[in-house]
Amino acid sequence: MSPPALSSPDVLDRRRAGLLLHLTSLPGASANGDLGWEAHNFVNFAADCGFTLWQMLPVGPPQASGSPYQTSSVHAGWAQLIGLEPLVRDGWVDRLPPAPFDAAAKNRALRQAHARFRQHADNGARRALDEFHARNAYWLDDYVLFQAIHDERRAPWWEWSKGLRARESRTLGQARKRLAARLDYLVWEQSVFFDQWRALHEHCARRGVLLFGDMPIFVAHDSAEVWARPGDFDLTEDGHTRNVAGVPPDYFSATGQRWGNPLYRWDRLARGDYRFWLERMRTQLRLFDIVRVDHFRGFDAFWEIPGSEATAVNGRWVPAGGDALFARLQREFGRLPLVAEDLGVITEEVTALRKKYRMPGMKILQFAFSSGPDNPYLPFSHSRDAVVYTGTHDNDTTLGWYKALPEDERATVDDYLGEPGEAMPWPLIRTALGSRANLAILPMQDVLELDSGHRMNTPGTTDGNWRWRFEWQQVAPALPARLKHLVQLYGRAPSG
């Protein structure tokens, strides 16, 4: 799959505005938003508002927590993001399940589509599937085998039999033969996901909208990549994590965040010419025009937490190999259209690494109005090489944040913003769009004026996250014109 010829690294160097909305938050009849018609409708809405960016969260297959930042593959797409409407249109599925329908109903429809493909697909369709498999074999073969064994064993890979855990060739050969039907289905499923992604990406290109993705720095322990190349990670001989990733206590949590991901063996990554990262970046650049690198801090130094610790408090900073990595990526791909998530306590070394590779950083306006005029998130401190947000998926909605502020802090916000006549969140939306930062991103919840009940994620918690969805009924008829006026007013309108 090749991206439309719309984007290049210089997309970061001109004023743009966009919306932050994960695919799962789109409306629709299925259990979560997907790549069907509503994704195309949202692109039309964004373009009608004057936006040229659509930012979303990672799109890989999530694990039990539902977090898009913990996936079973850093390459694969989540099958539940496949839209059924295109499959009905093309005759692979009879009809949509009765609305609303759950993940099981979608899976039944996908199995029907696969069976019909195997019975009725013409030579061109079969050849396209074979070509997709060949182009993506560098990750696809490991992923489908991992997923098929995982479905069979219903246990994390380090609890599989020794032959499977250690990837002994004879044992894997037996598994491929035993699970051949399942492997065939999973390859087809991924081809459908990427076909629908390409269709969406092409529609974005026609409407002048760039796709802005998100790449977590770390990889889930129970994932195809860690199983396939355990030597790249800090694991014991039997596959358990020796030390795990996270962040120390901060704004979001008094005990820090213990993510539990295995840490990289940077020495081994270097000896392998950073193959893992080259392949990972190649996939991301096929999916997205711009990629946000989550937890950029960890490329300079990472917070190492002993695996036995229940919280992130008793960790330590350990130097990472980010400089050599980004130099290698730059040699391979040229200047990369990357944005660095540089929130939290950021050292001079982290900032220097970001600037060396010309990556914009992030400015969150909800963080701006405390600690006085030296606060780097205040609008007058913004630089052009930045992406400004009212808030991110980890923040409360702007209206919820504002209502929850103590009275004196709310008064400070109002005073800074000039006692605005508009109700929140519009004053902060105007501030973001008026920032010197080249890119400005508004969460969909903010343009819909939604409160805390519509928050996407609360860091450090596990319940109730990642489930928010909007409805078109929430979009006032006058909203596109209002937003388009502001985008033009603040010099962020598309060119041409």
Order of alpha helices (4+ residues) and beta strands (2+ residues): beta-alpha-beta-alpha-alpha-alpha-alpha-alpha-alpha-alpha-beta-alpha-beta-beta-alpha-alpha-beta-beta-beta-alpha-beta-alpha-beta-beta-alpha-alpha-alpha-beta-alpha-alpha
